[in-house]
Amino acid sequence: MKCRVCRGPAVVDLRQHNANFCPDHFVKFCRDQVVKAIDEHHMMVEGDRVLVAVSGGKDSLAVWDILVDLGYEADGLCIHLGIGDYSTSSARYARDFAQSRGLTLREVPRADDHGMTVPEAARVTRRVPCSACGTSKRHIFDRVALEGGYDVLVTGHNLDDEAAVLFGNVIRWQTDYIGRQRPVLEAREGFPRKVKPLVRLGEREMAAYCIIRGIDYIVEECPMATGNSHLQFKELLNALEVESPGTKHDFYHGFLRRASTRFAAETDAGADGLGECASCGAPTTAEVCAFCRLVARVANAGGDAQVSITAPGSGAHGG
């Protein structure tokens, strides 16, 4: 197996590209894919202050590594979600990576912030833990990015993630979510610009990138994600990818080219009704945002949350 570029020994084969790469040219391939995504979707420009949401996993550490190598001023953000040893290990990997490269990592400890863990929220709401986790992370990402004066918030969502989420949203025809599934969500009042530079690279490529670059990352899946439909959709798409390489790319990027704009109006219409959360001031379509309602439910159920408010009616959709 020879590298497509230099004809030296190859270590990675990419069936969807019908190509093999040596370590150096595979790293260059990954960086080129990120540059292409950034340019194609106008994600950021030279001089932007970038905040990378870091979990300690391969994707977030890889995209942080690539952006720094491309010359961006990029800091990391790690949130302690209170998922036992998993959260402790995740933070340690993020911290070790930052220290090894002399980068700035901003950490949000749960006890000093909102005082609510994901397991507590899942128990109180009787919903899947990923729901509480997503609500908490989005709220904290937005707040830290805006308070820190960052121009762009980067997440490590890769092609596999985006294809699986799109698959699930299409199955259920959740058109408002479909309309928001873009690699760039523009900044608006109360929200930072959010971008996903890894939308042209899959999980396998990111794992190979980390190994070649010597990036140590947490391999275990989050223990709270067991049974998540997102993982089931990934397995289905992986099976299709084995039989037809390039399926994930064609599905997701075909959607971006041919259909995403058809759902944008529905999402944009919902944004027109945003007001300020009565508790924290974050944008929301309800009197109190989804995050503060979640914190209040945990506090009222006997958790250690730091605020207490009266939850509004359940029919509203918060930010």
KOLNULUM-570287 format. One record per residue (C-alpha): z, y, x; residue number from 0. Coordinates in steps of 0.001 Angstrom, whole numbers, plus 500000, padded with zeros to 6 digits. Layout:
<atom up="Z" north="Y" east="X" n="NUM"/>
...
END
This chain:
<atom up="500000" north="500000" east="500000" n="0"/>
<atom up="498823" north="503245" east="501638" n="1"/>
<atom up="499523" north="506890" east="500935" n="2"/>
<atom up="496697" north="508546" east="499027" n="3"/>
<atom up="496933" north="511623" east="501228" n="4"/>
<atom up="497562" north="510476" east="504832" n="5"/>
<atom up="496798" north="506719" east="504591" n="6"/>
<atom up="500212" north="505982" east="506134" n="7"/>
<atom up="502608" north="503408" east="504637" n="8"/>
<atom up="503400" north="504307" east="501022" n="9"/>
<atom up="506850" north="503887" east="499433" n="10"/>
<atom up="506165" north="505063" east="495871" n="11"/>
<atom up="503417" north="504002" east="493478" n="12"/>
<atom up="502606" north="506118" east="490436" n="13"/>
<atom up="500517" north="504070" east="488041" n="14"/>
<atom up="499805" north="506961" east="485672" n="15"/>
<atom up="498207" north="508828" east="488579" n="16"/>
<atom up="496692" north="505670" east="490139" n="17"/>
<atom up="498183" north="506825" east="493435" n="18"/>
<atom up="500664" north="505826" east="496141" n="19"/>
<atom up="502592" north="508196" east="498409" n="20"/>
<atom up="504491" north="508137" east="501691" n="21"/>
<atom up="507931" north="509864" east="501632" n="22"/>
<atom up="506696" north="513262" east="502822" n="23"/>
<atom up="503735" north="513447" east="500484" n="24"/>
<atom up="505771" north="512160" east="497535" n="25"/>
<atom up="508254" north="515008" east="498026" n="26"/>
<atom up="505313" north="517411" east="498189" n="27"/>
<atom up="503869" north="515851" east="495028" n="28"/>
<atom up="507145" north="516477" east="493154" n="29"/>
<atom up="507360" north="520080" east="494338" n="30"/>
<atom up="503722" north="520654" east="493376" n="31"/>
<atom up="504395" north="519319" east="489877" n="32"/>
<atom up="507337" north="521707" east="489487" n="33"/>
<atom up="505255" north="524634" east="490727" n="34"/>
<atom up="502508" north="523688" east="488268" n="35"/>
<atom up="504982" north="523549" east="485370" n="36"/>
<atom up="506518" north="526902" east="486339" n="37"/>
<atom up="503123" north="528596" east="486622" n="38"/>
<atom up="501534" north="526982" east="483564" n="39"/>
<atom up="504413" north="527917" east="481258" n="40"/>
<atom up="505428" north="531189" east="482979" n="41"/>
<atom up="508980" north="529942" east="483495" n="42"/>
<atom up="510176" north="532318" east="486205" n="43"/>
<atom up="508993" north="534665" east="488898" n="44"/>
<atom up="509965" north="535399" east="492474" n="45"/>
<atom up="513232" north="537324" east="492626" n="46"/>
<atom up="514691" north="535905" east="489409" n="47"/>
<atom up="518360" north="534924" east="489574" n="48"/>
<atom up="518446" north="531276" east="488482" n="49"/>
<atom up="521344" north="529242" east="487082" n="50"/>
<atom up="520865" north="525456" east="487119" n="51"/>
<atom up="522928" north="523390" east="484674" n="52"/>
<atom up="524178" north="520531" east="486848" n="53"/>
<atom up="525648" north="517242" east="485641" n="54"/>
<atom up="525822" north="515398" east="488962" n="55"/>
<atom up="522902" north="513207" east="487871" n="56"/>
<atom up="519557" north="512779" east="489598" n="57"/>
<atom up="517535" north="515186" east="487472" n="58"/>
<atom up="519727" north="518273" east="487698" n="59"/>
<atom up="520411" north="517826" east="491413" n="60"/>
<atom up="516724" north="517182" east="492130" n="61"/>
<atom up="515522" north="520281" east="490283" n="62"/>
<atom up="518182" north="522388" east="492009" n="63"/>
<atom up="517035" north="521022" east="495386" n="64"/>
<atom up="513364" north="521697" east="494607" n="65"/>
<atom up="513942" north="525243" east="493349" n="66"/>
<atom up="515971" north="526185" east="496427" n="67"/>
<atom up="513253" north="524749" east="498679" n="68"/>
<atom up="510685" north="526792" east="496769" n="69"/>
<atom up="512659" north="529913" east="497644" n="70"/>
<atom up="514464" north="530673" east="494403" n="71"/>
<atom up="517978" north="532128" east="494432" n="72"/>
<atom up="519590" north="529334" east="492425" n="73"/>
<atom up="523272" north="528726" east="491666" n="74"/>
<atom up="524643" north="525662" east="489888" n="75"/>
<atom up="526813" north="525397" east="486788" n="76"/>
<atom up="529002" north="522350" east="486125" n="77"/>
<atom up="531046" north="521927" east="482932" n="78"/>
<atom up="534004" north="519556" east="482762" n="79"/>
<atom up="533648" north="517886" east="479375" n="80"/>
<atom up="536803" north="515790" east="479571" n="81"/>
<atom up="535086" north="512383" east="479491" n="82"/>
<atom up="537678" north="510699" east="481722" n="83"/>
<atom up="536622" north="509381" east="485124" n="84"/>
<atom up="532953" north="510009" east="484306" n="85"/>
<atom up="533471" north="513773" east="484186" n="86"/>
<atom up="535572" north="513702" east="487350" n="87"/>
<atom up="532878" north="511756" east="489225" n="88"/>
<atom up="530059" north="513938" east="487877" n="89"/>
<atom up="531761" north="517089" east="489102" n="90"/>
<atom up="532398" north="515556" east="492502" n="91"/>
<atom up="528700" north="514719" east="492999" n="92"/>
<atom up="527714" north="518243" east="491979" n="93"/>
<atom up="530328" north="519763" east="494293" n="94"/>
<atom up="529329" north="517566" east="497244" n="95"/>
<atom up="525660" north="518485" east="496808" n="96"/>
<atom up="526437" north="522199" east="496701" n="97"/>
<atom up="528674" north="522039" east="499751" n="98"/>
<atom up="526137" north="520007" east="501745" n="99"/>
<atom up="523512" north="522713" east="501227" n="100"/>
<atom up="525727" north="525771" east="501256" n="101"/>
<atom up="524969" north="526583" east="497609" n="102"/>
<atom up="527135" north="528261" east="494971" n="103"/>
<atom up="528461" north="526028" east="492195" n="104"/>
<atom up="530163" north="527649" east="489206" n="105"/>
<atom up="532584" north="525240" east="487527" n="106"/>
<atom up="533960" north="525571" east="484006" n="107"/>
<atom up="537199" north="523612" east="483675" n="108"/>
<atom up="537887" north="522610" east="480104" n="109"/>
<atom up="541647" north="523327" east="480199" n="110"/>
<atom up="541073" north="526902" east="481316" n="111"/>
<atom up="538245" north="527522" east="478885" n="112"/>
<atom up="538212" north="526106" east="475382" n="113"/>
<atom up="540687" north="523246" east="475783" n="114"/>
<atom up="538649" north="520647" east="473887" n="115"/>
<atom up="537219" north="517402" east="475183" n="116"/>
<atom up="534107" north="515672" east="473869" n="117"/>
<atom up="536063" north="512519" east="472895" n="118"/>
<atom up="538548" north="514652" east="470919" n="119"/>
<atom up="535756" north="516459" east="469102" n="120"/>
<atom up="533953" north="513207" east="468293" n="121"/>
<atom up="537145" north="511669" east="466924" n="122"/>
<atom up="537931" north="514647" east="464725" n="123"/>
<atom up="534408" north="515198" east="463395" n="124"/>
<atom up="533642" north="511468" east="463128" n="125"/>
<atom up="530216" north="512162" east="464542" n="126"/>
<atom up="528506" north="510734" east="467618" n="127"/>
<atom up="529945" north="512232" east="470821" n="128"/>
<atom up="526522" north="513537" east="471897" n="129"/>
<atom up="526599" north="516003" east="468994" n="130"/>
<atom up="529848" north="517643" east="470154" n="131"/>
<atom up="528706" north="517467" east="473771" n="132"/>
<atom up="525430" north="519250" east="473016" n="133"/>
<atom up="527121" north="521948" east="470950" n="134"/>
<atom up="529687" north="522615" east="473691" n="135"/>
<atom up="527190" north="522673" east="476551" n="136"/>
<atom up="524719" north="524990" east="474816" n="137"/>
<atom up="527476" north="527480" east="473997" n="138"/>
<atom up="528925" north="527500" east="477513" n="139"/>
<atom up="525520" north="527537" east="479227" n="140"/>
<atom up="524532" north="530628" east="477268" n="141"/>
<atom up="527794" north="532453" east="477871" n="142"/>
<atom up="527987" north="531796" east="481613" n="143"/>
<atom up="524315" north="532681" east="482158" n="144"/>
<atom up="524606" north="535973" east="480278" n="145"/>
<atom up="527978" north="536984" east="481743" n="146"/>
<atom up="526742" north="536121" east="485232" n="147"/>
<atom up="523624" north="538262" east="484870" n="148"/>
<atom up="521210" north="535389" east="485485" n="149"/>
<atom up="517554" north="535789" east="484520" n="150"/>
<atom up="516874" north="532118" east="483852" n="151"/>
<atom up="518877" north="529050" east="482842" n="152"/>
<atom up="517333" north="525824" east="484156" n="153"/>
<atom up="518042" north="522367" east="482764" n="154"/>
<atom up="517034" north="519034" east="484287" n="155"/>
<atom up="515268" north="517610" east="481242" n="156"/>
<atom up="512404" north="515472" east="482519" n="157"/>
<atom up="509258" north="514082" east="480925" n="158"/>
<atom up="511060" north="510958" east="479680" n="159"/>
<atom up="513730" north="513101" east="477985" n="160"/>
<atom up="511237" north="515400" east="476292" n="161"/>
<atom up="508957" north="512586" east="475131" n="162"/>
<atom up="511918" north="510660" east="473655" n="163"/>
<atom up="513291" north="513720" east="471836" n="164"/>
<atom up="509855" north="514571" east="470473" n="165"/>
<atom up="509395" north="510975" east="469353" n="166"/>
<atom up="512685" north="511059" east="467456" n="167"/>
<atom up="511990" north="514416" east="465863" n="168"/>
<atom up="508526" north="513328" east="464737" n="169"/>
<atom up="509851" north="510108" east="463212" n="170"/>
<atom up="512294" north="512143" east="461125" n="171"/>
<atom up="509926" north="515144" east="460753" n="172"/>
<atom up="512625" north="517578" east="461814" n="173"/>
<atom up="510159" north="520431" east="461977" n="174"/>
<atom up="512657" north="523111" east="463033" n="175"/>
<atom up="513626" north="521046" east="466073" n="176"/>
<atom up="509970" north="520251" east="466789" n="177"/>
<atom up="509236" north="523981" east="466812" n="178"/>
<atom up="511899" north="524576" east="469455" n="179"/>
<atom up="510719" north="521785" east="471716" n="180"/>
<atom up="508986" north="523901" east="474300" n="181"/>
<atom up="509483" north="523956" east="478084" n="182"/>
<atom up="510432" north="527635" east="477761" n="183"/>
<atom up="512711" north="529268" east="475211" n="184"/>
<atom up="512422" north="533006" east="475656" n="185"/>
<atom up="515480" north="535221" east="476048" n="186"/>
<atom up="516654" north="537125" east="472980" n="187"/>
<atom up="519834" north="538853" east="471894" n="188"/>
<atom up="522725" north="536573" east="472849" n="189"/>
<atom up="520546" north="533905" east="474482" n="190"/>
<atom up="519284" north="533605" east="478065" n="191"/>
<atom up="515779" north="532410" east="478932" n="192"/>
<atom up="515887" north="528595" east="479186" n="193"/>
<atom up="513323" north="526555" east="481104" n="194"/>
<atom up="512634" north="522909" east="481963" n="195"/>
<atom up="510694" north="522677" east="485249" n="196"/>
<atom up="510722" north="518830" east="485334" n="197"/>
<atom up="508528" north="518298" east="482270" n="198"/>
<atom up="505742" north="516875" east="484436" n="199"/>
<atom up="508006" north="514338" east="486210" n="200"/>
<atom up="509717" north="511226" east="484844" n="201"/>
<atom up="513048" north="509558" east="485541" n="202"/>
<atom up="511556" north="507072" east="487993" n="203"/>
<atom up="510039" north="509858" east="490055" n="204"/>
<atom up="513310" north="511782" east="490098" n="205"/>
<atom up="515292" north="508737" east="491214" n="206"/>
<atom up="512780" north="508156" east="494038" n="207"/>
<atom up="512907" north="511843" east="494990" n="208"/>
<atom up="516715" north="511753" east="495314" n="209"/>
<atom up="516626" north="508603" east="497445" n="210"/>
<atom up="514022" north="510049" east="499792" n="211"/>
<atom up="515829" north="513392" east="500035" n="212"/>
<atom up="519223" north="511753" east="500592" n="213"/>
<atom up="520720" north="513206" east="497408" n="214"/>
<atom up="523737" north="511206" east="496244" n="215"/>
<atom up="524089" north="511271" east="492465" n="216"/>
<atom up="526040" north="509589" east="489695" n="217"/>
<atom up="524034" north="506554" east="488576" n="218"/>
<atom up="526080" north="505476" east="485569" n="219"/>
<atom up="525052" north="506655" east="482129" n="220"/>
<atom up="527646" north="508647" east="480210" n="221"/>
<atom up="529967" north="506083" east="478544" n="222"/>
<atom up="529897" north="508140" east="475335" n="223"/>
<atom up="526096" north="507736" east="475040" n="224"/>
<atom up="526181" north="504029" east="474200" n="225"/>
<atom up="524068" north="503396" east="471098" n="226"/>
<atom up="522484" north="506863" east="471203" n="227"/>
<atom up="519117" north="506785" east="469429" n="228"/>
<atom up="517700" north="508914" east="472246" n="229"/>
<atom up="518153" north="505976" east="474630" n="230"/>
<atom up="516526" north="503616" east="472139" n="231"/>
<atom up="513486" north="505884" east="471883" n="232"/>
<atom up="513272" north="505939" east="475672" n="233"/>
<atom up="513185" north="502139" east="475744" n="234"/>
<atom up="510364" north="502089" east="473208" n="235"/>
<atom up="508343" north="504617" east="475185" n="236"/>
<atom up="509028" north="502743" east="478422" n="237"/>
<atom up="507538" north="499613" east="476855" n="238"/>
<atom up="504433" north="501577" east="475869" n="239"/>
<atom up="504228" north="503109" east="479340" n="240"/>
<atom up="504183" north="499656" east="480963" n="241"/>
<atom up="501177" north="498646" east="478891" n="242"/>
<atom up="499455" north="502027" east="479055" n="243"/>
<atom up="500495" north="504237" east="482003" n="244"/>
<atom up="500398" north="507918" east="481140" n="245"/>
<atom up="501437" north="507455" east="477504" n="246"/>
<atom up="504515" north="509694" east="477801" n="247"/>
<atom up="502553" north="512439" east="479512" n="248"/>
<atom up="499737" north="512326" east="476970" n="249"/>
<atom up="502182" north="512289" east="474040" n="250"/>
<atom up="504327" north="515221" east="475168" n="251"/>
<atom up="501771" north="517431" east="476885" n="252"/>
<atom up="499210" north="516722" east="474168" n="253"/>
<atom up="501779" north="518032" east="471698" n="254"/>
<atom up="502275" north="521187" east="473773" n="255"/>
<atom up="498534" north="521843" east="474000" n="256"/>
<atom up="497495" north="520974" east="470458" n="257"/>
<atom up="500410" north="521121" east="468025" n="258"/>
<atom up="503521" north="522968" east="469237" n="259"/>
<atom up="502389" north="526388" east="467997" n="260"/>
<atom up="501963" north="525013" east="464473" n="261"/>
<atom up="505746" north="524629" east="464193" n="262"/>
<atom up="506783" north="527826" east="465976" n="263"/>
<atom up="506767" north="530027" east="462873" n="264"/>
<atom up="509336" north="527861" east="461135" n="265"/>
<atom up="511732" north="528115" east="464057" n="266"/>
<atom up="511144" north="531822" east="464570" n="267"/>
<atom up="511850" north="532486" east="460887" n="268"/>
<atom up="515328" north="530966" east="461291" n="269"/>
<atom up="516043" north="533283" east="464228" n="270"/>
<atom up="515550" north="536357" east="462062" n="271"/>
<atom up="518785" north="535712" east="460190" n="272"/>
<atom up="521065" north="535611" east="463220" n="273"/>
<atom up="524298" north="537575" east="463171" n="274"/>
<atom up="527409" north="537601" east="465350" n="275"/>
<atom up="530068" north="534907" east="465222" n="276"/>
<atom up="533277" north="536372" east="463779" n="277"/>
<atom up="535287" north="534544" east="466425" n="278"/>
<atom up="533371" north="534778" east="469713" n="279"/>
<atom up="530442" north="537130" east="469010" n="280"/>
<atom up="527766" north="534540" east="469834" n="281"/>
<atom up="524553" north="534559" east="467741" n="282"/>
<atom up="524777" north="532439" east="464609" n="283"/>
<atom up="523319" north="532133" east="461139" n="284"/>
<atom up="526810" north="531542" east="459714" n="285"/>
<atom up="530006" north="533588" east="459686" n="286"/>
<atom up="531372" north="531476" east="462543" n="287"/>
<atom up="529200" north="529682" east="465124" n="288"/>
<atom up="528993" north="525903" east="465400" n="289"/>
<atom up="531015" north="525832" east="468619" n="290"/>
<atom up="533931" north="527842" east="467215" n="291"/>
<atom up="533931" north="525732" east="464066" n="292"/>
<atom up="534143" north="522646" east="466267" n="293"/>
<atom up="537004" north="524091" east="468324" n="294"/>
<atom up="538844" north="525017" east="465133" n="295"/>
<atom up="538504" north="521535" east="463678" n="296"/>
<atom up="539973" north="519989" east="466821" n="297"/>
<atom up="542804" north="522534" east="466880" n="298"/>
<atom up="543610" north="522055" east="463210" n="299"/>
<atom up="543654" north="518285" east="463727" n="300"/>
<atom up="546313" north="518587" east="466419" n="301"/>
<atom up="544165" north="518897" east="469550" n="302"/>
<atom up="544896" north="521350" east="472345" n="303"/>
<atom up="542139" north="523839" east="471582" n="304"/>
<atom up="542957" north="527470" east="472351" n="305"/>
<atom up="541712" north="529181" east="469160" n="306"/>
<atom up="542373" north="528618" east="465489" n="307"/>
<atom up="540068" north="529838" east="462754" n="308"/>
<atom up="539234" north="528809" east="459239" n="309"/>
<atom up="536085" north="526743" east="459094" n="310"/>
<atom up="533474" north="528093" east="456676" n="311"/>
<atom up="531455" north="526055" east="454216" n="312"/>
<atom up="529617" north="523075" east="455638" n="313"/>
<atom up="526150" north="524033" east="454415" n="314"/>
<atom up="525435" north="526693" east="457055" n="315"/>
<atom up="523780" north="526022" east="460400" n="316"/>
<atom up="525432" north="527758" east="463315" n="317"/>
<atom up="524130" north="528733" east="466685" n="318"/>
END
